Amino acid sequence: MKDIVSRIKKIGGWGAKLPVEPRWLTGQFLVAMPGMADPRFSRTVIYVCSHGPSGAMGLVINRLFGEADFRMLLEQLNVESVFPTPDIPVQFGGPVEMGRGFVLHSSEYLREGTTRIDDFVAITATVEIIQDIADGKGPDRILMALGYAGWGAGQLEEELKGNGWLTVAADENILFDFDLDSKWDRAMAKIGISPAMLSDTAGHA
């Protein structure tokens, strides 16, 4: 618990706007293949927030950030609200810069600092969205994460060629619901193939 709190205290990413290149795999899921060698990404589903010639950035959508929760985040950011604290899990977005916070959310919520990824999903990384959520004025659907997954130029493409990931059309219900344990299986089910048959299959769907 102490380690989790110290990481949250170091949050420096709130306030940054994410540059999104609206092409390539932006807005899709990466689903870890059954043979994923990196234990940090075993059975993970990643929502790709940005992908282009300079690299890619995404958020793991099916793993908790230890015991961190929204109440703890409010305390560490000194955000106050007269409303009851929403029961929102804080998720492990990836192993890069785990002190940086991101909120993926439905796109009806837009404010300064929000980047729209597609017609349905946007991302905001400002303290103001945390305050709005605490005050009951936030987005309808929310995924809150600390850290992210990042790839340099050409790195993700090589991992796809190496059979590390499947690409799957994103599904808002999978993205935003809190049933984290079933997300990998549900993302795989969108392909219509048993995971046991995918061990040696090339990585596109």
RODO-145071 format. One record per residue (C-alpha): residue in three letters; x, y, z; residue number from 1. Coordinates in nm, 2 decimals. Layout:
+-----+--------+--------+--------+-----+
:  aa :      X :      Y :      Z :   i :
+-----+--------+--------+--------+-----+
: ALA :      X :      Y :      Z : NUM :
...
+-----+--------+--------+--------+-----+
END
This chain:
+-----+--------+--------+--------+-----+
:  aa :      X :      Y :      Z :   i :
+-----+--------+--------+--------+-----+
: MET :   0.00 :   0.00 :   0.00 :   1 :
: LYS :   0.28 :   0.25 :   0.09 :   2 :
: ASP :   0.44 :   0.19 :  -0.25 :   3 :
: ILE :   0.11 :   0.26 :  -0.43 :   4 :
: VAL :   0.06 :   0.58 :  -0.24 :   5 :
: SER :   0.41 :   0.70 :  -0.31 :   6 :
: ARG :   0.35 :   0.65 :  -0.68 :   7 :
: ILE :   0.02 :   0.84 :  -0.68 :   8 :
: LYS :   0.19 :   1.13 :  -0.49 :   9 :
: LYS :   0.43 :   1.16 :  -0.78 :  10 :
: ILE :   0.16 :   1.22 :  -1.04 :  11 :
: GLY :   0.29 :   1.48 :  -1.28 :  12 :
: GLY :   0.09 :   1.39 :  -1.59 :  13 :
: TRP :  -0.24 :   1.56 :  -1.51 :  14 :
: GLY :  -0.27 :   1.86 :  -1.73 :  15 :
: ALA :  -0.10 :   1.71 :  -2.05 :  16 :
: LYS :  -0.30 :   1.68 :  -2.37 :  17 :
: LEU :  -0.24 :   1.37 :  -2.57 :  18 :
: PRO :  -0.15 :   1.41 :  -2.93 :  19 :
: VAL :  -0.36 :   1.16 :  -3.13 :  20 :
: GLU :  -0.28 :   1.06 :  -3.49 :  21 :
: PRO :  -0.62 :   0.94 :  -3.63 :  22 :
: ARG :  -0.50 :   0.65 :  -3.83 :  23 :
: TRP :  -0.32 :   0.32 :  -3.80 :  24 :
: LEU :  -0.44 :   0.12 :  -3.50 :  25 :
: THR :  -0.57 :   0.42 :  -3.30 :  26 :
: GLY :  -0.90 :   0.33 :  -3.13 :  27 :
: GLN :  -0.86 :  -0.04 :  -3.16 :  28 :
: PHE :  -0.78 :  -0.32 :  -2.90 :  29 :
: LEU :  -0.46 :  -0.50 :  -2.88 :  30 :
: VAL :  -0.53 :  -0.85 :  -2.73 :  31 :
: ALA :  -0.23 :  -1.04 :  -2.59 :  32 :
: MET :  -0.18 :  -1.37 :  -2.76 :  33 :
: PRO :  -0.18 :  -1.68 :  -2.53 :  34 :
: GLY :   0.19 :  -1.72 :  -2.57 :  35 :
: MET :   0.28 :  -1.36 :  -2.46 :  36 :
: ALA :   0.63 :  -1.38 :  -2.32 :  37 :
: ASP :   0.62 :  -1.06 :  -2.12 :  38 :
: PRO :   0.44 :  -1.13 :  -1.79 :  39 :
: ARG :   0.34 :  -0.76 :  -1.75 :  40 :
: PHE :   0.11 :  -0.81 :  -2.05 :  41 :
: SER :  -0.01 :  -1.17 :  -2.01 :  42 :
: ARG :  -0.38 :  -1.19 :  -2.09 :  43 :
: THR :  -0.41 :  -0.81 :  -2.12 :  44 :
: VAL :  -0.63 :  -0.61 :  -2.34 :  45 :
: ILE :  -0.49 :  -0.26 :  -2.44 :  46 :
: TYR :  -0.69 :   0.02 :  -2.59 :  47 :
: VAL :  -0.47 :   0.20 :  -2.84 :  48 :
: CYS :  -0.50 :   0.58 :  -2.78 :  49 :
: SER :  -0.24 :   0.69 :  -3.04 :  50 :
: HIS :  -0.05 :   0.51 :  -3.32 :  51 :
: GLY :   0.15 :   0.66 :  -3.60 :  52 :
: PRO :   0.49 :   0.67 :  -3.76 :  53 :
: SER :   0.65 :   0.79 :  -3.43 :  54 :
: GLY :   0.52 :   0.50 :  -3.22 :  55 :
: ALA :   0.22 :   0.41 :  -3.02 :  56 :
: MET :   0.06 :   0.46 :  -2.68 :  57 :
: GLY :  -0.22 :   0.27 :  -2.51 :  58 :
: LEU :  -0.38 :   0.18 :  -2.18 :  59 :
: VAL :  -0.43 :  -0.17 :  -2.03 :  60 :
: ILE :  -0.80 :  -0.20 :  -1.96 :  61 :
: ASN :  -0.83 :  -0.52 :  -1.76 :  62 :
: ARG :  -0.59 :  -0.49 :  -1.46 :  63 :
: LEU :  -0.61 :  -0.31 :  -1.13 :  64 :
: PHE :  -0.34 :  -0.08 :  -1.00 :  65 :
: GLY :  -0.29 :  -0.27 :  -0.68 :  66 :
: GLU :  -0.53 :  -0.15 :  -0.40 :  67 :
: ALA :  -0.55 :   0.21 :  -0.53 :  68 :
: ASP :  -0.91 :   0.35 :  -0.57 :  69 :
: PHE :  -1.07 :   0.68 :  -0.65 :  70 :
: ARG :  -1.09 :   0.79 :  -0.29 :  71 :
: MET :  -0.72 :   0.75 :  -0.25 :  72 :
: LEU :  -0.66 :   0.94 :  -0.57 :  73 :
: LEU :  -0.87 :   1.23 :  -0.44 :  74 :
: GLU :  -0.68 :   1.24 :  -0.12 :  75 :
: GLN :  -0.34 :   1.25 :  -0.29 :  76 :
: LEU :  -0.45 :   1.52 :  -0.54 :  77 :
: ASN :  -0.62 :   1.73 :  -0.26 :  78 :
: VAL :  -0.95 :   1.72 :  -0.44 :  79 :
: GLU :  -1.25 :   1.78 :  -0.23 :  80 :
: SER :  -1.62 :   1.72 :  -0.29 :  81 :
: VAL :  -1.94 :   1.74 :  -0.09 :  82 :
: PHE :  -2.08 :   1.44 :  -0.29 :  83 :
: PRO :  -2.03 :   1.07 :  -0.19 :  84 :
: THR :  -1.71 :   0.94 :  -0.35 :  85 :
: PRO :  -1.79 :   0.73 :  -0.67 :  86 :
: ASP :  -1.68 :   0.37 :  -0.65 :  87 :
: ILE :  -1.44 :   0.38 :  -0.94 :  88 :
: PRO :  -1.14 :   0.14 :  -0.96 :  89 :
: VAL :  -0.80 :   0.28 :  -1.05 :  90 :
: GLN :  -0.64 :   0.06 :  -1.31 :  91 :
: PHE :  -0.29 :  -0.03 :  -1.42 :  92 :
: GLY :  -0.26 :   0.15 :  -1.75 :  93 :
: GLY :   0.09 :   0.01 :  -1.83 :  94 :
: PRO :   0.45 :   0.00 :  -1.70 :  95 :
: VAL :   0.56 :   0.33 :  -1.83 :  96 :
: GLU :   0.54 :   0.64 :  -1.60 :  97 :
: MET :   0.31 :   0.48 :  -1.34 :  98 :
: GLY :   0.28 :   0.82 :  -1.17 :  99 :
: ARG :   0.10 :   0.96 :  -1.47 : 100 :
: GLY :  -0.28 :   0.95 :  -1.47 : 101 :
: PHE :  -0.53 :   0.92 :  -1.76 : 102 :
: VAL :  -0.90 :   0.91 :  -1.78 : 103 :
: LEU :  -1.05 :   0.74 :  -2.09 : 104 :
: HIS :  -1.41 :   0.83 :  -2.11 : 105 :
: SER :  -1.72 :   0.86 :  -2.33 : 106 :
: SER :  -1.70 :   1.15 :  -2.58 : 107 :
: GLU :  -2.00 :   1.36 :  -2.47 : 108 :
: TYR :  -1.76 :   1.51 :  -2.20 : 109 :
: LEU :  -1.53 :   1.76 :  -2.36 : 110 :
: ARG :  -1.32 :   2.03 :  -2.19 : 111 :
: GLU :  -0.99 :   2.20 :  -2.23 : 112 :
: GLY :  -0.73 :   1.93 :  -2.23 : 113 :
: THR :  -0.96 :   1.66 :  -2.37 : 114 :
: THR :  -0.85 :   1.47 :  -2.68 : 115 :
: ARG :  -1.12 :   1.30 :  -2.88 : 116 :
: ILE :  -0.99 :   0.96 :  -3.01 : 117 :
: ASP :  -1.29 :   0.87 :  -3.21 : 118 :
: ASP :  -1.67 :   0.94 :  -3.22 : 119 :
: PHE :  -1.73 :   0.75 :  -2.90 : 120 :
: VAL :  -1.41 :   0.77 :  -2.69 : 121 :
: ALA :  -1.20 :   1.06 :  -2.56 : 122 :
: ILE :  -0.91 :   1.09 :  -2.31 : 123 :
: THR :  -0.84 :   1.36 :  -2.06 : 124 :
: ALA :  -0.54 :   1.39 :  -1.82 : 125 :
: THR :  -0.62 :   1.70 :  -1.61 : 126 :
: VAL :  -0.70 :   1.75 :  -1.25 : 127 :
: GLU :  -1.02 :   1.92 :  -1.35 : 128 :
: ILE :  -1.18 :   1.60 :  -1.48 : 129 :
: ILE :  -1.11 :   1.44 :  -1.14 : 130 :
: GLN :  -1.28 :   1.73 :  -0.97 : 131 :
: ASP :  -1.58 :   1.70 :  -1.22 : 132 :
: ILE :  -1.61 :   1.33 :  -1.15 : 133 :
: ALA :  -1.60 :   1.39 :  -0.78 : 134 :
: ASP :  -1.87 :   1.66 :  -0.82 : 135 :
: GLY :  -2.10 :   1.43 :  -1.03 : 136 :
: LYS :  -2.03 :   1.63 :  -1.34 : 137 :
: GLY :  -1.79 :   1.40 :  -1.52 : 138 :
: PRO :  -1.84 :   1.17 :  -1.82 : 139 :
: ASP :  -2.11 :   0.90 :  -1.84 : 140 :
: ARG :  -1.85 :   0.62 :  -1.88 : 141 :
: ILE :  -1.51 :   0.63 :  -1.72 : 142 :
: LEU :  -1.19 :   0.42 :  -1.71 : 143 :
: MET :  -0.92 :   0.57 :  -1.48 : 144 :
: ALA :  -0.56 :   0.45 :  -1.51 : 145 :
: LEU :  -0.21 :   0.51 :  -1.38 : 146 :
: GLY :   0.07 :   0.45 :  -1.62 : 147 :
: TYR :   0.06 :   0.35 :  -1.99 : 148 :
: ALA :   0.20 :   0.11 :  -2.25 : 149 :
: GLY :   0.43 :   0.28 :  -2.50 : 150 :
: TRP :   0.61 :   0.17 :  -2.82 : 151 :
: GLY :   0.88 :   0.35 :  -3.02 : 152 :
: ALA :   0.87 :   0.39 :  -3.40 : 153 :
: GLY :   0.81 :   0.05 :  -3.56 : 154 :
: GLN :   0.82 :  -0.14 :  -3.23 : 155 :
: LEU :   0.45 :  -0.23 :  -3.21 : 156 :
: GLU :   0.45 :  -0.34 :  -3.58 : 157 :
: GLU :   0.74 :  -0.58 :  -3.50 : 158 :
: GLU :   0.55 :  -0.72 :  -3.20 : 159 :
: LEU :   0.25 :  -0.78 :  -3.42 : 160 :
: LYS :   0.47 :  -0.96 :  -3.68 : 161 :
: GLY :   0.62 :  -1.16 :  -3.40 : 162 :
: ASN :   0.28 :  -1.29 :  -3.30 : 163 :
: GLY :   0.26 :  -1.10 :  -2.97 : 164 :
: TRP :  -0.08 :  -0.94 :  -3.02 : 165 :
: LEU :  -0.41 :  -0.96 :  -3.21 : 166 :
: THR :  -0.58 :  -0.65 :  -3.32 : 167 :
: VAL :  -0.96 :  -0.64 :  -3.26 : 168 :
: ALA :  -1.22 :  -0.37 :  -3.32 : 169 :
: ALA :  -1.28 :  -0.19 :  -2.99 : 170 :
: ASP :  -1.60 :  -0.25 :  -2.80 : 171 :
: GLU :  -1.73 :   0.03 :  -2.57 : 172 :
: ASN :  -1.89 :  -0.23 :  -2.33 : 173 :
: ILE :  -1.57 :  -0.42 :  -2.29 : 174 :
: LEU :  -1.37 :  -0.10 :  -2.26 : 175 :
: PHE :  -1.57 :   0.07 :  -1.99 : 176 :
: ASP :  -1.73 :  -0.19 :  -1.77 : 177 :
: PHE :  -1.57 :  -0.30 :  -1.44 : 178 :
: ASP :  -1.58 :  -0.68 :  -1.50 : 179 :
: LEU :  -1.20 :  -0.68 :  -1.56 : 180 :
: ASP :  -1.15 :  -1.05 :  -1.53 : 181 :
: SER :  -1.36 :  -1.14 :  -1.83 : 182 :
: LYS :  -1.23 :  -0.87 :  -2.07 : 183 :
: TRP :  -0.96 :  -1.08 :  -2.23 : 184 :
: ASP :  -1.20 :  -1.37 :  -2.30 : 185 :
: ARG :  -1.47 :  -1.13 :  -2.43 : 186 :
: ALA :  -1.22 :  -0.96 :  -2.66 : 187 :
: MET :  -1.10 :  -1.29 :  -2.79 : 188 :
: ALA :  -1.47 :  -1.40 :  -2.84 : 189 :
: LYS :  -1.52 :  -1.10 :  -3.08 : 190 :
: ILE :  -1.29 :  -1.29 :  -3.32 : 191 :
: GLY :  -1.49 :  -1.61 :  -3.29 : 192 :
: ILE :  -1.20 :  -1.84 :  -3.24 : 193 :
: SER :  -1.09 :  -2.03 :  -2.93 : 194 :
: PRO :  -0.77 :  -1.89 :  -2.77 : 195 :
: ALA :  -0.62 :  -2.24 :  -2.78 : 196 :
: MET :  -0.62 :  -2.22 :  -3.16 : 197 :
: LEU :  -0.44 :  -1.89 :  -3.17 : 198 :
: SER :  -0.10 :  -1.98 :  -3.02 : 199 :
: ASP :   0.07 :  -2.00 :  -3.36 : 200 :
: THR :  -0.16 :  -1.78 :  -3.56 : 201 :
: ALA :  -0.05 :  -1.44 :  -3.72 : 202 :
: GLY :  -0.16 :  -1.14 :  -3.52 : 203 :
: HIS :  -0.44 :  -0.96 :  -3.71 : 204 :
: ALA :  -0.82 :  -0.99 :  -3.69 : 205 :
+-----+--------+--------+--------+-----+
END
